[in-house]
């Protein structure tokens, strides 16, 4: 689902930022798909997945440390998404 959902007003963060966090798509076919549970406050305010605490952990413990994952990141072959938007 890449289009913006309509009719949802149950989230307490809906009035902050854009209220919807779209996928951050890979360039071409992704080599890795990272799926989070739900966007947090930072993600909702910026409209970008994995820019908060979970993103920091993901990058500092994985994407910037493991050579294969670093290469996927540099080649923009990672798609970021959340189960809830």
N, C-alpha and C positions, 0 to 999 in steps of 0.2 A: 504494500500500500504506500504509494508515494504522494498521493494527493492529500490535501488537508481535510481532516475529518470535520463534520459539521454536527451541531446540536449537542455537543458535550459541554456541560458546565458544572460537572461534579467536582473537579479538581480545585483544591484551595489555592493552587498557583496559577489558575487560569487568568487572573488579572495582572500577572507579572509578565513582562516581556511579551513574547508572541503567543505563548500558551500552547504551542505545538512545536515539537522537535522532529524535523524530518531526518531521514537517513542521510549519512554522509557517504556518498557513493564512491566506490573505487574507480580508477581510470581503467576502462575495459573490464575484463573478467576478473573478479576478486580472487586472490590467493588465500585470503583469510577473511572470515566474517566474524565480527565481535558483536555479541548481543548482550545488552544489559537488561536489567529488570524494568527500570523506569527512569526517566530523566529527573534529575534533582533540580534544586533552585538555580544553580549556575547554568545548567543546560537550558532550562526554560527561559531564563533572562536573556541568554545569548542566542538561543535557537539552534545550538550546535550540540551534538551528542559527545559525551566523554570529555567535557572541559572542566569538570569539578574534581572532587576527591577521587572518584573511581578512575577518571582519566589520568590523574597524576600517578596513581598506583599502577595502572596498566602500562603507562609509558616508562616509569622509573624502574619497574620490576620486570618488564617483559620486552616491550617494543624497542627500548633503547639499550637493552643488555644482551639479548639473544641475537646473534648475528643474522639468522634467517629472518626473524621478525623485523629487525632493523632494515633489512633489504626490502621486504614487502612495504614497509612504511615509506622508505625513500622512493620506491617506484609507484607509490600511491595505489597499491594493490590490496588495500584493506577497506572493507566496508564496515561502517559503524551503524548500529541500530539499537533500538530498545523494543521490548515486547509491548510496553505501553508507550504511547506517544504523548 
